[in-house]
Amino acid sequence: MKRLLALAIVLAAACSPAISANETAQPDISQVQADWTDPSGRFSLSYTARGWQRIEPMRHADDVFEIAGPNDRPGRIYMCSLLAPERGGLLHGSQAQINADMRRRTVADDVPPQWSSTPDFQFAHATVDGVAVIDMSLSRNSTYQRWRTFRLPGSLGSTQHQLTCGATLPVSDAERADLEAIITSLHFTPER
């Protein structure tokens, strides 16, 4: 939860009054080959088909991977970050056991109260390629935020990963769809 708060502070600090964005039609990236695969080989993202590009992590010290969208510029955040993995709670377990644990997680377990009380807050469980994920979205501190949290087994126990996307408010419907397309481009390969 501390990392969630830290990222929210970083996103808020980088915000200034929003500049209206140019809206353009974007291709569907659900059928596009992955642009980046985690070194473990367990998950990947697609983003270049929508005009996004990889950037050096600079906005948060714990970011493993960052991409910026075409509307990211000084004074306007439009980016996604994969946070450094952290221990996921289960020392040892299969993906099925980890999934069962993830499906039991609640707003009270994972979200600071000041986030869950925002008017547009949404929290949901989903399964992507056999991996349970928690999806969250909210607007806070002049930023629309979209999160996807998941856990994967490893030799030293499970690790929790968080992919987060954000944009300075106001955010157009096209920009929300763009951020959603990046989040949903996250795919998993089966356990080996």
Backbone as a ProteinNet text record, in pm:
[ID]
protein_1_A
[PRIMARY]
MKRLLALAIVLAAACSPAISANETAQPDISQVQADWTDPSGRFSLSYTARGWQRIEPMRHADDVFEIAGPNDRPGRIYMCSLLAPERGGLLHGSQAQINADMRRRTVADDVPPQWSSTPDFQFAHATVDGVAVIDMSLSRNSTYQRWRTFRLPGSLGSTQHQLTCGATLPVSDAERADLEAIITSLHFTPER
[TERTIARY]
82	0	86.9	204.2	293.5	337.3	363	406	293.8	167.9	55.4	49.1	64.5	60.8	177.3	296.4	413.8	393.4	340.2	318.2	212.1	108.8	5.8	63.9	152.7	215.6	302	378.1	463.3	378.3	270.4	182.6	122.5	77.7	16.9	118.2	240.8	343.4	382.9	376.1	416	306	187.6	74.6	74.3	25.9	-6	-135.1	-191.7	-316.8	-306.6	-409.8	-408.4	-416.5	-358.8	-365.5	-453.3	-544.7	-632	-551.3	-594.1	-520.4	-581.8	-496.5	-546	-598.4	-717.9	-775.2	-756.6	-701.6	-684.4	-729.2	-777.3	-815.6	-690.2	-701.6	-587.1	-618.2	-517.6	-540.7	-565.5	-636.8	-660.5	-530.7	-477.1	-349.6	-366.2	-489.8	-510	-454	-439.2	-388.5	-245.1	-178	-43.5	59.4	171.9	278.5	333.3	375	423.6	545.7	549.7	664.5	767.9	725	816	772	868.7	843.3	930.3	869.5	942.9	1057.3	1171.7	1283.8	1247.2	1146	1102.6	1032.5	987.2	912.4	766.8	721	584.3	479.2	517.4	416.4	476.5	387.2	432.1	328.3	373.2	287.9	304.2	198.7	201.9	163.5	239	209.9	249.4	344.6	392.1	286	193.7	89.5	-0.9	-1.9	-83.1	0.6	125.8	210	284.1	283.1	354.6	499.4	587.9	728.6	786.4	886.7	953.7	1040.9	1041.6	1125.5	1205.1	1310.6	1387.9	1305.7	1296.9	1223.4	1283	1199.8	1249.7	1152.9	1029.4	931.1	915.6	962.9	948.9	1064.3	1133.4	1255.4	1231.6	1110.1	1084.2	1031.3	1021.3	970.2	1071.6	1022	1103.7	1099.1	985.2	957.1	858.3	884.2	790.8	771.3	648.7	617.7	539	556.4	485.1	401.1	280.9	191.2	217.6	154.9	179.6	136.9	53.3	8.7	88.2	196.6	282.5	381.3	381.2	470.5	485.8	578.8	594.5	459.9	426.9	301.4	182.8	201.6	91.1	142.3	93.6	128.9	38.8	97	23.8	117.6	119.5	220.9	173.3	251	228.5	361.1	352.7	471.4	445	546.1	544.1	633.1	573.3	649.2	733.9	843.1	928.7	846.1	867.1	789.1	822.1	722.2	743.1	689.3	729.8	682.2	530.6	469.6	325.4	245.5	307	229.2	238.7	223.2	236.2	382.5	440.1	580.6	598	516.4	523.6	381.6	357	224.5	216.7	120.1	98.2	21.6	12.5	-65.9	-210.7	-263	-401.3	-420	-325.4	-334.2	-323.2	-232.1	-215.1	-341.6	-400.2	-523.8	-635.4	-648.4	-752.6	-732	-607.1	-577.6	-611.8	-576.9	-605.8	-756.5	-833.7	-979.9	-1044.2	-976.6	-1027.4	-993.1	-902.2	-860.9	-978	-986.6	-1095.4	-1038.2	-1126.6	-1085.2	-1012.5	-1066.2	-1004.5	-863.3	-836.5	-703.6	-600.8	-642.4	-547.6	-551.1	-647.9	-666	-675.8	-598.3	-611.5	-752.8	-810.1	-948.1	-969	-869.1	-886.7	-897.7	-850.5	-865.3	-1003.4	-1043.8	-1170.7	-1291.1	-1271.8	-1383.6	-1402	-1318.4	-1335.7	-1461.4	-1533.1	-1661.4	-1653.1	-1542.8	-1535.2	-1453.6	-1426.5	-1345.6	-1413.7	-1333.5	-1381.6	-1277.7	-1323.4	-1237.6	-1303.4	-1226.5	-1284.5	-1178.3	-1227	-1141.9	-1163.9	-1057.4	-1066.7	-961.5	-969.6	-868.7	-820.6	-688.6	-626.8	-529.5	-552.8	-463.5	-433.8	-534.5	-518.5	-457.5	-438.4	-381.2	-487.3	-516.1	-610.6	-547.8	-623.1	-576.2	-678.8	-632	-720.4	-709	-823.4	-829.4	-887.4	-828.3	-873.4	-860.8	-955.6	-944.5	-1003.1	-949	-995.3	-934.9	-992.6	-935.5	-900.6	-775.4	-728	-610.6	-604.9	-493.4	-468.6	-572.9	-565.7	-518.7	-529.3	-482.7	-584.6	-615.8	-692.3	-591.7	-621.8	-529.9	-600.2	-528.2	-578.4	-471.9	-507.8	-413.4	-452.6	-352.4	-372.9	-265.6	-309.4	-220.5	-232.2	-119.2	-120.6	-4.1	-15.6	90	127.7	257.2	309.5	398.1	397.5	485.7	630.4	721.3	863.7	937.7	1064.3	1143.2	1157.5	1149	1160.7	1025.6	917.7	784.2	718.6	594.2	521.8	565.1	552.1	581.7	456.9	436.1	324.5	377.1	305.9	342.2	226.4	258.5	155.8	188.9	94	101.8	4.8	53.3	-31.2	-17	-128.7	-130	-197.1	-152.1	-210.9	-208.6	-303	-310.6	-363.6	-306.1	-352.6	-495.8	-581.6	-719.6	-725.6	-821.8	-927	-875	-941.6	-904.3	-1022.3	-996.2	-1102.9	-1140.1	-1255.4	-1296.2	-1193.8	-1137.2	-1035.9	-910	-871	-753.8	-780.9	-899.9	-935.2	-929.4	-981.3	-977.6	-833.6	-750.1	-608.8	-539.6	-560.7	-502	-554.3	-682.3	-741.7	-679	-653.6	-591.6	-451	-376.4	-242	-252.4	-339.5	-356.7	-398.8	-492.9	-543.4	-451.6	-344.1	-246.4	-155.5	-165.1	-88.6	-135.9	-43	-75.5	29	-13.5	69.8	96.2	213.3	243.7	230.3	198.2	177.4	304.5	279.7	391.8	470.9	600.5	685.1	715.7
-118	0	125	119.2	234.1	268.1	164.8	188.8	251.9	211.9	274.2	422.4	454.1	594.2	671.5	610.2	678.5	710.1	613.9	639	746.7	746	848.7	986.7	996.3	1124.3	1169.3	1075.8	1109.8	1156.4	1084.2	1124	1261.7	1285.1	1414	1527.2	1501.5	1605.4	1644.1	1550.3	1578.6	1648.2	1658.2	1716.4	1867.5	1927.9	2070.1	2081	2198.5	2206.2	2133.6	2057.2	1972.7	2055.2	1998.9	2055.5	1962.2	2011.9	1922.7	1839.3	1713.9	1619.2	1607.6	1576.1	1546.2	1404	1383.3	1250.1	1192.8	1071.2	1004	859.9	801.8	661.4	576.8	474	389.6	244.9	170.4	30.9	-54.8	-165.2	-261.9	-338.3	-331.5	-398.1	-536.8	-584.1	-716.3	-828.4	-804.7	-907.7	-880.4	-785.6	-745.3	-822.3	-856.8	-925.9	-836.4	-898.4	-824.1	-739.8	-618.6	-529.7	-549	-599.8	-620.4	-744.4	-827	-945.9	-938.9	-966.3	-968.4	-1069.9	-1044.2	-1138.6	-1281.1	-1296.9	-1430.3	-1503.8	-1428.5	-1488.1	-1512.8	-1477.7	-1508.3	-1408.1	-1283.6	-1187.7	-1086.7	-1024.1	-931	-820.1	-714.2	-599.5	-562.5	-505.3	-450.6	-304	-218.1	-75.5	7.9	-33.6	52.9	77.2	-16.8	1.4	120	163.5	278.3	405.8	400.1	519.4	541.9	442.9	453.9	412	460.8	422.1	402.7	317.6	291.4	410.8	445	552.6	501.3	570.7	534.7	566.1	471	501.2	624	726	848.3	908	867	931.6	862	740.1	665.9	568.3	568.3	488.7	339	290.4	146.8	96.7	182	137.7	47.1	-63.7	-155.8	-118	-66.8	-46.3	68.4	162.9	273.1	294.8	330.3	370	500	580.9	708.1	708.8	760.7	773	900.7	913.2	1029.5	1161.7	1158.1	1281.4	1313.2	1241.5	1268.7	1378.2	1484.7	1596.8	1677.7	1771	1852.7	1912.7	1893.6	1944.8	1852.5	1738.4	1644.2	1502	1428.1	1286.5	1204.3	1109.6	1013.1	894.8	808.2	703.8	581.6	473.4	350.9	306	245.1	195.8	56.3	-27.2	-156.1	-139.1	-153.8	-136.5	-259.7	-241.3	-352.9	-455.1	-584.1	-686	-685.9	-727.9	-741.9	-877.8	-922.2	-1051.6	-1051.1	-1159.8	-1164.2	-1231.1	-1272.5	-1326.8	-1476.8	-1551.5	-1696.8	-1732.6	-1803.5	-1839.3	-1935.5	-2038.1	-2134.7	-2173.4	-2185.4	-2224.5	-2222.7	-2296.9	-2300.9	-2175.5	-2154.2	-2040.6	-2054.7	-2176.8	-2197.8	-2153.8	-2183.4	-2141.4	-1989	-1932.8	-1786.9	-1719.9	-1775.6	-1720.5	-1721.4	-1831.2	-1839.3	-1730.1	-1706.8	-1601.6	-1464.4	-1440.1	-1310.7	-1285.2	-1389	-1372.6	-1340.7	-1371.1	-1338.4	-1195.4	-1130.5	-995	-898.6	-802.8	-705.3	-563.7	-468.1	-328.5	-296.8	-344.2	-316.8	-374.3	-484.6	-546.5	-466.8	-404.7	-354.9	-205.8	-133.1	4.4	99.9	207	307.4	366.7	393.3	445.3	574.1	661.4	786.7	760.9	647.7	613.3	555	460.5	391.2	481.9	597	688.5	789.3	782.6	873.7	833	928.2	898.8	797.7	795.2	705.1	578.8	548.1	431.7	302.6	214.6	82.5	-21.7	-137.1	-247.7	-375.5	-459.7	-582.4	-691.9	-815.1	-931.4	-980.9	-1027.8	-1084.3	-1194	-1269.5	-1371.2	-1347.6	-1340.4	-1318.7	-1433.7	-1510.8	-1622	-1711.8	-1737.7	-1826.5	-1761.9	-1630.6	-1559.5	-1463.1	-1473.8	-1383.6	-1245.1	-1143.2	-1005	-922.9	-816	-717.7	-592.4	-543.6	-421.9	-310.1	-192.7	-78.7	46.3	138.4	268.5	374.2	496.4	608.4	737.1	848.5	979.9	1041.6	1085	1140.2	1232.9	1343.6	1438.7	1479.7	1516.9	1566.3	1461.4	1333.6	1226.4	1113.4	1065.5	942.2	828.9	726.1	614.4	482.5	392.5	258.7	160	63.5	-32.7	-175.5	-261.1	-405.6	-470.5	-548.4	-615.5	-765.8	-835.6	-980.8	-1041.7	-1170.8	-1244.6	-1367.3	-1397	-1513.8	-1595.1	-1728.4	-1810.3	-1797.6	-1819.2	-1816	-1913.6	-1931.8	-2028.3	-1987.8	-1857.6	-1810.4	-1769	-1804.4	-1766.6	-1678.3	-1643.1	-1563.6	-1417.1	-1351	-1208.2	-1136.2	-1016.4	-933.9	-826.5	-807.4	-708.8	-611.7	-486.2	-385.5	-308.1	-308.5	-225.7	-110.9	10.6	126.2	225.1	280.3	382.9	506.9	622.5	746	855.1	948.9	1064.4	1182.7	1298.8	1421.3	1448.9	1484.1	1520.1	1657.2	1683	1591.9	1488.4	1374.5	1264.9	1238.3	1241.3	1217.8	1070	1039.5	900.1	822.8	886.9	820.9	789.3	881	856	744.1	741.5	631	497.5	496.3	373.3	333.6	431	405.3	343.7	403.2	348.5	207.6	186.9	54.3	-47	-5.5	-95.9	-136.3	-43.6	-77.9	-175.7	-146.8	-236.6	-376.3	-382.3	-513.4	-581.9	-515.2	-584	-675.4	-666.4	-753.6	-897.2	-984	-1127	-1212.2	-1334.5	-1428	-1554.1	-1612.5	-1743.2	-1846.8	-1969.7	-2073.4	-2097.7	-2145.9	-2185.1	-2295.2	-2291.9	-2398.6	-2500.8
0	0	0	65.9	65.6	-75.6	-157.9	-295.6	-376.4	-349.9	-418.9	-385.3	-257.3	-216.7	-275.4	-276.1	-331.4	-478.8	-555.7	-697.7	-718.1	-636.2	-647.6	-621.4	-524.8	-494.1	-610.5	-668.6	-782.4	-899.8	-929.4	-1039.6	-1013.3	-890.3	-857.9	-866.2	-818.1	-819.5	-961.6	-1053.2	-1190.7	-1270.7	-1212.8	-1285.2	-1277.4	-1382.5	-1384.7	-1462.4	-1479.9	-1555.3	-1689	-1720.3	-1840	-1967.8	-2071.4	-2205	-2285.6	-2362.5	-2437.3	-2535.3	-2550.5	-2633.4	-2772	-2868.1	-3002	-3000.8	-3047.1	-3050.6	-3190.3	-3195.1	-3322.6	-3308.5	-3417	-3415.8	-3398	-3314	-3283.9	-3321.9	-3365.3	-3401.1	-3277.4	-3294.2	-3187.2	-3163.6	-3040.9	-3015.2	-2955.9	-2940.6	-2880.5	-2967.5	-3097.5	-3187	-3233.4	-3169.8	-3209.3	-3126.3	-3187.5	-3116.7	-3005.4	-2894.8	-2779	-2814.2	-2758.1	-2775.4	-2665.8	-2551.4	-2438.6	-2362.5	-2326.8	-2246.5	-2122.2	-2007.3	-1881.4	-1892.4	-1828	-1834.3	-1791.8	-1707.9	-1666.3	-1780	-1881.4	-1991.3	-1958.4	-1839.5	-1795.1	-1841.5	-1872.7	-1916.1	-2012.5	-2089.9	-2193	-2212.4	-2280.7	-2313	-2459.8	-2516.3	-2651.9	-2643.7	-2713.3	-2702.4	-2824.3	-2905.7	-3014.6	-3121.6	-3140.4	-3241.9	-3209.5	-3084	-3044	-3033.8	-3079.2	-3077.8	-2946.5	-2858.7	-2731.1	-2751.1	-2664.2	-2672.4	-2532.4	-2526.9	-2399.6	-2363.5	-2235.6	-2184.9	-2065.5	-2031.3	-1913.3	-1789	-1693.3	-1570.2	-1502.1	-1485.8	-1425.1	-1325	-1330.9	-1244.2	-1110.4	-1098.1	-973.7	-964.5	-853.1	-839.2	-852	-821.9	-824.7	-958.5	-1057.5	-1186.2	-1255.8	-1308.9	-1386	-1533.2	-1573.2	-1714.3	-1725.8	-1814.1	-1836.4	-1985.4	-2020.4	-2157.4	-2151.2	-2252.8	-2261.3	-2387.7	-2373.7	-2487.5	-2564.7	-2679.2	-2765.4	-2701.4	-2597.5	-2532.9	-2407	-2380.6	-2265.1	-2304.6	-2229.5	-2258.6	-2130.4	-2126.8	-2004.8	-1962	-1837	-1784.4	-1803.2	-1870.5	-1893.4	-1886.8	-1789.9	-1776.4	-1867.4	-1937.1	-2018.5	-2033.8	-1931.8	-1927.7	-1850.2	-1863.8	-1787.3	-1728	-1609.9	-1540.9	-1487.8	-1495.8	-1428.2	-1306.4	-1188.2	-1065.3	-1037.6	-964.9	-927.2	-848.6	-874.5	-803.6	-654.6	-576.5	-433.1	-390.2	-273.5	-224.4	-221.5	-268.6	-285.8	-176.3	-67	42.6	57.5	-48.7	-39.1	-61.6	31.9	14.3	-101.2	-106.9	-215.9	-253	-378.7	-423.1	-573.2	-623.6	-767.9	-809.4	-939.5	-988	-942.9	-940.3	-895.7	-750.6	-663.4	-523.9	-511.6	-587.2	-586.4	-639	-746.8	-801.6	-697.3	-623.6	-520.1	-415.4	-377	-280.5	-338.5	-464	-527.3	-534.2	-561.8	-573.3	-438.7	-328.8	-195	-153.1	-225.4	-188.4	-204.6	-113.8	-116.1	-123.9	-140.6	-140.7	-10.5	101.4	232.3	242.2	172.9	175.7	96.1	-12.6	-111.2	-142.3	-90.9	-136.2	-16.8	-18.3	88.1	87.6	205.5	210.8	131	125.5	51.6	-98.8	-146.9	-288.6	-314.6	-228.8	-253	-232.4	-171.5	-149.8	-263.8	-367.9	-481.1	-559.2	-616.7	-681.9	-796.5	-870.4	-986	-958.7	-831.4	-795.7	-841.5	-904.9	-945.6	-908	-858.9	-816.4	-865.2	-934.9	-989.5	-998.7	-994.6	-1016.4	-1159.2	-1223	-1358.2	-1369.5	-1475.8	-1505.7	-1647.6	-1664	-1795	-1819.4	-1922.2	-1958.7	-1838.9	-1755.4	-1640.3	-1517.2	-1516.9	-1402.4	-1347.8	-1217.1	-1152.5	-1140.1	-1175.8	-1165.3	-1088.7	-1027.7	-967.5	-1053	-1098.2	-1178.6	-1093.3	-1106.7	-1029.9	-1116.2	-1100.7	-1166.3	-1073.7	-1085.3	-1004.8	-1057.2	-1016.1	-1044.3	-910.1	-899.9	-773.5	-800.3	-727.8	-740.6	-885	-955.2	-1093.5	-1194	-1156.3	-1244.2	-1249.3	-1371.1	-1388.4	-1381.5	-1300.8	-1283.4	-1311.6	-1377.4	-1410	-1366.5	-1282.8	-1224.8	-1259.8	-1275.3	-1284.8	-1197.9	-1098.8	-1004.1	-1023.3	-1020.3	-1035.3	-958.2	-931	-861.4	-943	-940.2	-1011	-917.3	-932.8	-849.3	-895.2	-802.8	-834.8	-745.6	-772.4	-695.5	-549.2	-519.7	-382.2	-323.5	-388.8	-345.9	-449.4	-425.5	-523.2	-517.6	-631.7	-640	-690	-639.2	-682.7	-776.7	-887.3	-988.5	-1004.8	-1034.8	-1058.8	-1184.8	-1276.1	-1396.1	-1374.3	-1385.7	-1363.6	-1478.6	-1519.8	-1623.2	-1566	-1610.2	-1560.7	-1665.3	-1650.4	-1739.5	-1660.4	-1687.5	-1624.8	-1668	-1572.1	-1601.9	-1669.5	-1753.9	-1796.4	-1897.3	-1898.3	-1987.3	-2080.6	-2209.4	-2307.6	-2310.4	-2369.7	-2386	-2467.9	-2570.2	-2653.4	-2571.6	-2482.8	-2399	-2298.4	-2239.5	-2147.9	-2222.6	-2343.9	-2423.7	-2455.2	-2480.8	-2508.7	-2386.1	-2269	-2146.7	-2119.9	-2143.7	-2123.5	-2219.2	-2342.5	-2440	-2396.1	-2338.3	-2289.2	-2174.1	-2076.7	-1960.7	-2007.2	-2099	-2141.9	-2243.4	-2284.3	-2370.1	-2286.9	-2154.9	-2066.5	-2084.6	-2123.6	-2142.1	-2072.7	-2040.4	-1964.1	-2045.2	-2022.4	-2079.9	-1968.1	-2003.1	-1900.2	-1816.3	-1693	-1605.9	-1673.7	-1649.3	-1705.1	-1600.2
[MASK]
++++++++++++++++++++++++++++++++++++++++++++++++++++++++++++++++++++++++++++++++++++++++++++++++++++++++++++++++++++++++++++++++++++++++++++++++++++++++++++++++++++++++++++++++++++++++++++++++

